[in-house]
Amino acid sequence: MPLVTTDDGVQLHYEEAGSGTPLIFVHEFAGDHRSWEPQIRFFSRRYRCIVYSARGYPPSDVPAQGANYSQERVWQDLRCVMDGLQIQQAHLVGLSMGAFACLHFGLHHGTQGQASRALSLTLAGCGTGSHPAVHAEFKVQSKVLAHDIETLGAEHLANTYGMGPSRLQFKAKDPRGYTEFNRNLAEHSVLGSARTSRGYQGERPSLYALTDQIAQVNVPTLIMTGDEDEPCLEPSLMLKRAISTSVLAMLPGSGHAINLEEPQLFNQMLADFLAQVEQGKNFVRPVETRPASIWGPSGDPRR
């Protein structure tokens, strides 16, 4: 079983297919390395595709210490995967928790004045729990969820979190695909899921507190969201306004797990974006087109 070891000694399971420019996929809280199968099958025809399971998600290790689960650690693990596979630069694609990891990686390795290790960022379903109106409550509920997982098990996670409002679209469109997703979720590690919910989701900072840093990202960035994924709508707009090298795609009638719910459309949009990046398109948005926004960097509506 292929493994990479992080700088704090955790072994992460990964899989890869294809050859060419590296393209790394990073999964969501309710997913694992299997969540990207529709993308691996498609993009491995042209790219060296890599997918891995985060710490806490078997067959990767499940560390015992809660301190090992944090926003800092999640993006550092992405770096460790790249280092372990001797990848200097890659296109990075993340959904939800994975999108947070890619964004924070970009804050450290894809901003102005740095030699970027991210050729591009794709942030799908990014921002749940970040809006100032819900951030405090999201942190509380993430810790409640952690307790529920510990006491009621992973099947409870699948039957509640896995059936939330932004999952119903997937279930309605593709019952077979949704059943597979939910079955995989029910197989997750109780300890790993609980520690991730408590230490990562329950403690991560709001993106709205980081707008000045986010505005420094200067690599091509594709922001994607389903138009019925309510927790990510406003954050996606904020990211679009903050990152001057970004484009925004909104998938109609879609929820949170858009790569599984709408794989053909997701793949098409991502493929078009990657082609433009590799052709050297200038993604910098002209200053004249940038609207005043209360959610701009520093909250200054003039920026």
N, C-alpha and C positions, 0 to 999 in steps of 0.2 A: 504494500500500500504506500503510495508516494506521500511523503511528509516533508514539511519544512519546519525548522525549529526557530521560534522567536527569540529575541534577545533576553527574555526572561524565562526561557526554558520550556515554553508550551509548544507542543507539536500540533501543527495544523495540517489536516488532510486537504490535498488539492488534486485536481484532475486537469489534463490539458489535451487539446486536439488541434490539428492543423499546423501550419507554418506561416511565417511572415511577421509582420509587425505585431507585437504583443497587444492583446486586448483582454483586460482583466475584468471579471464580473464579481460584484460583491453583493451578497444577499441581504434580505430584510430579516427583521426579528422573527417573523412567522415562517421563514424559509430556511434553506440550507443550500449546499452545493447543487442539489438536484433541481432547484428552482429555475435554473438558467438553461435547462436542456433545449428548449426551442431556439434559444440564441446560439448555443454551442453548435448545434447541428447546422445552422445557417451560416454563421460567421466563420467557422473553421475551414470553410472552403477558400477563404482569402487571408485569414489572420491566424496567428498563434493564440488560440483562445485558452484562457486559464480561469478556473473557478475553484473556490475553496470554501470550506466550512469554517465559520468563525469559532473562536474559543467558546467552549460551552455547548458546542453542537457536534456530537459524535458523527463520524469517527475521529474528529479532532478532540484534543484533550478537554477535560472539564476541570479547570483549576478549582481548588478548594477555597481559596481566599476571595472574599468579595471585593477586595481592593484591586483584584486583577481584571475587573470588569468596569471599564470607564470609557468615556468618549476618547480620551487621549490614547488609551490602550487599543481601542478598536482601529483607529487610523494608523497607529504604529504597527499593528499586525499586518496591515496592507503593505506598509513599507518593508516589513520583514519577509513577506512573500516575494516581493520584487527582489530584495537582496538575496534571498535564498535561491532564487531561480536565475540570479545574475542578470536581471533585467534593469537596465538603466532608465529606460523610458517606456511608457505604455499608454494606450488609451484606457481610461478607467470608467467603468459603467456600474452604477450602484442604484439599488432600489431601497427607499426608506432608510433603515439603519445603514445599509450599504451606501446610500447616497450621502448620508451624514459623514461616513468614513471617507468617501471620495472628496467631499467638500473640504473636510478638515485636512486631508492630505494636500489638497490644493492650496490651503492657507499656508502650509509650510513648504510646499515644493512646487508652487505654481503661481507665485505672485511677482509683482514688479521688482526688478533688481535681482532676481534669482534665475539660475539656470533650471528650468522646469523639468521635473521628472515626469510630469503628466503631459502627454501629447494633447490630450483633451479630457474633459470631464463630462459625463452624462449623469445628471441628477434627476432620477425618476421618483415620484412620490416622496419628495423631500420636505420635511418641515412639520410633521405631526407633533402636536404638543408645543410648538414653538411660539405661537401667537401670544402676545402678552395677556390677552383676555383669558387664556386657558392654561398658560404654562405652569402656574403653581398647582392647579388642580391635576394636571397631567402627571406631575411628579408624585403627588399623593396617590393617585390611582395606579400608577406603575408599581408602587410598593405594596398596595393592596393586592394587585394581581400577582405579585411575587409570592405573597403569603398564600393566596388561593392555589397557586400552582404547587407549592410545597405540601399543602394539606389535601388537595383534591386530585392532583396528578395532571399529566400532559393531556389526557383526554378531555379534562375540564377546560384546558386552554383551547383545544381545538373546537370545543362545543360552545365557547363564549367568544374569545378573542377572534378565533377563526371564522366566526359567523357575524362579525360586526357590521355596521351599516355600510362600510366601504368594501365589503366582500360580497354583498348580495348581488351586485351586478355580474360578477364572475359566475356565481352560482346559477343565475338565471340564464346567462348566455351559453355556458358550457358546463352542464352538470357533471359530466364525466371528468373533465379537467379539474373542476372544483373538488370533486370527491378525492381525486389523487392528491391534490394539494393538502386537503384537510387530513387525509390519512397520514401523509408524511409529517404534518404538524403534530399529530397525536403520538408519533414515534420519538419526538424530541426528548432530550434529557430533562428530567424534572429539575435537577439541581442547576443545570446550565441555563435553562430558561428562566428560572426564578432569580438566579444571580444576575443574569443579563437585564431582566426587568427592573430589579432593585438597584443595581450598581450603575448600569448604563442609562436605561431610559429614565430611571428615577432621579438621576443626578445630572444629566447632560444640560448644558446651558442653552438658553433660548437663542436661536439664530438672530433674533432682533437685538440682542445685546452685542452682536458681533458684526454689525453692518459695516463699520469702518474697515475691519479686516477683510470682510467679504469683498468689499469694493476694490481691494488690491489684487484680486484674482485676475490674471490677464491671459489665461489660456482659453481656447475655444471651449464653450460650455453649452451643452444642450440640456435644457430644463424641460422635463416632461411630467404631466400630471393628467389624471382622469378628471373630467369636469364634474363628477359626482363624488370625488374624494375630497369632501369638505375640509378636513383638517389641513390639506396641502394646497388649497387654492390660493389663499392669501400669501402664505410663505413663498409659493412659486412666483407670484407677481413681485414680491419683495426681492427675491433673488434675481429676477430678470432686470429689475430697475437698478440693483446694486452692482451687478457684474456687467461691465461695459462690453465684454466680449461674448455675451450670451444670446441665445435664441430660445424662444419658448414655444413648446408644442402642447396643445391641450387635446386629449383624445375624447371624442364625444360619447356620452352615455356610458362612461367607464369609471370604475372604482380605483382601488389602490394597487393591486397586483397587476399592473397593466401589461407587463411582459408576458404573463401567462393568460390574461384575459383577452388581450388583443395581440397575439404574437406576430401576426403578419404585418399589421400596421406599425407596431413597435419596431420590428426589424427593418421595415422600409424606411422609417424616419431616421433610425440610427445609422443605417447604411448610407443614406443620402448625406447625413451630417459628417460621417467619417470620410466620405469621398471628398467633400468640400474641404475638410481639414487637410487631407493629404494633397490636395491640389493647391494648397497655400492660400485659400481664401482669407481675406482680411475681415475678421469678425468684429472689429472695433466699431461700436455704435457711434454715429456722428453726434456731437454734443447738441446740435440743434434739435435732435429728435428725442432727447431725454426729457421726460415730463417732470415737473415738480411733484414731489411725493412726500407725504408725511412719513413714509416708511423708507425713505432714502437713508444713506449713511449719515450718522449722527442725528437722525430725525429732523434734519434741516430741510424744509420743503423747497429751498432754493437749489438743492443739489440733486 
